[in-house]
Amino acid sequence: MSDKTTGEPHEFQAEVSRILHLMVHSVYSEKEVFLRELISNASDACDKLRYLSLTNPDLIGEESAFRIHVSVDKDMRVIRVSDNGVGMSREELIDNLGTIAKSGTGQFLEQLSGDTAHDSQLIGQFGVGFYAAFMVADRVDVISRKAGEDAVSSWSSQGEGTFEVGEVDTADDLLDGRGTTITLHMRDGEDEFLDPFRLQGIIKTYSDHVAIPIYVEDVAAETSEEEEAKDNSPVNSANALWARSKSDITADQYKEFYHHVGHVFDDPSMTIHYKAEGRHEYSVLLFVPTERPMDLFDPQRQTRVKLYVKKVFITDDAHLLPGYLRFVRGIVDSEDMPLNISREMLQNNPIVTSIRNALTKRVLNELKKQSEKDADAFAKTWDTFGPVLKEGLYEDFERQETLLDIARFKTTQGDELRSLKDYVADMKENQTAIYYIQGDDPAAVARSPQLEGYQARGLEVLLLSDPVDAFWTANVPGYEGKPFKSVAQGAADLDLLPKEDKDDTDKDATPSDDSAIDAFIALLKTSLEGAVADVQRSDRLTDSPVCLVAGEGALNPYMERMLAASKGGETGDLLVTRTLEINPDHALIKALAAKAKDGVSEDLEDAAHLLLDQARIIEGESVVDTADFAARMVKVLSRSV
Ligand code: ADP
């Protein structure tokens, strides 16, 4: 092949251009990861071809020893990475190396600030794959032949907005005439990588676990007398890491393997490695990440555990874990599934089902163990993945109890995360339910007026602010026989629970006038007709004058809001199902009630509407009629000055 590929020019997708710009100007301190990325892709390509060749042996012909060659030519300033894997067609070169399909890309790009140092750190978190080559090379040439096809295609780019695609008339530069060869023309200043020993070091550090043998070749040495002394053994151990015994594997090796299978760069917060023996035999190596993967809240909720059969990669789409454990990365290697199992056959395969059950149980047990043994570490895990794990509470009834054991909550009790076991153990005498309040802003939730009566009685309330909380609270009957009860819904039932003694000297201690309060309630009911379902005295308030409460059987207010939002409707329409509760001991209510005895007045009408509007605002809702709200507010203020 001629060194310079000429061909049809193409433009990179805008997202890719931005990533390439970032690569070219990167000050990312670990540039050597470019090699790990290229080797990872090469090893995936070999895995893919091995799988395809199970049903179509002709694809690999006689030459079946999968391998990866890294050659370095110091004089020409090039590094070549070749594999005899599945290869790419011309269209695939354009699609795979010209666009980026990875979910989370948009989010990643949004985080970029333009500040090189800051942005370079993000590279590590995102994992830029093939494009990492442009951190060290100012031109990258790719030639490739897709398995089973004749054409050899080329791709070339200097990483600046465009690439060229063409055809090559010889397969000489491909390993065994197939697969892919990537040639990096190294930038000035990146000479350290033109040293075969340095490359070997990088491979040992990052790619030792890769199950395909990797060879490093010094092209300059081959032309000299040193050729004799050439070492022809692979640089990596080239055996499947999961098949080794735990005692032979270092923490760093686990970490590198996690980076490889997960295509991520953080540290694993938990490593689960074991061999299952019994009805089915399989090895498991799973990792819980420290950081949220970019696609954690992707609506597809795809799980990412790779399935191997007897060390042959089959698919990463076998649904080996339920959706609520989609943050777990790793592999399962089955000893008893047939090697030629097709991806379609996997869908209802009883072995897959049995492995999924066992894996789910194991992962949850490990999480539970961590929650019991290392509260601090678990608090971090829960903080990161709790919102996803909670999906299991309504999706997986069989494991609901285990998940409730694992779950941790912010509560009114303090800053520490609390378990339900702690909660139940500390319940007050006569307390029959586990109380919670839920909304979308954690700070607002903690300040909700509905909490007042509970706090005055020393009753702990769970503070829920993840969107998923609306779903599980509606579906989970209870924990250890205690039902979950929203403090913002239905009757408060606080009669049997005495208030704790507090210094209330600054409170207006005169008892409220019952008949005046009744008159005021009647007035509110008339004024607010059609805006609330009812008006009642409250025993859940101590400091605030009013609050809104949902009906016992109604959807919780949060769900109502989401439903209204999803229908694009006015939230006000739905919220007529709620009751406005008033605090008869509050000075403002007492004063308004005293006036109400004399009959309806404009002042009282204004007060009624403003009280409802402010109750809505505290709930994080918007006022239904903002012009009316503003006009009444101005009137009231004018009267008071
Ligand atoms: P990722 O590996 O995370 O998908 P990359 O940008 O590294 O992202 O690669 C994009 C795609 O290009 C890969 O998913 C793969 O389909 C293809 N690819 C890259 N390198 C090779 C290779 N050596 N052989 C075959 N296909 C490759």
Boltz pocket constraint, residues with backbone or C-beta under 6 A from the ligand:
constraints:
  - pocket:
      binder: B
      contacts: [[A, 37], [A, 38], [A, 41], [A, 42], [A, 45], [A, 83], [A, 85], [A, 86], [A, 87], [A, 88], [A, 92], [A, 96], [A, 97], [A, 127], [A, 128], [A, 129], [A, 130], [A, 131], [A, 180], [A, 263]]
      max_distance: 6.0
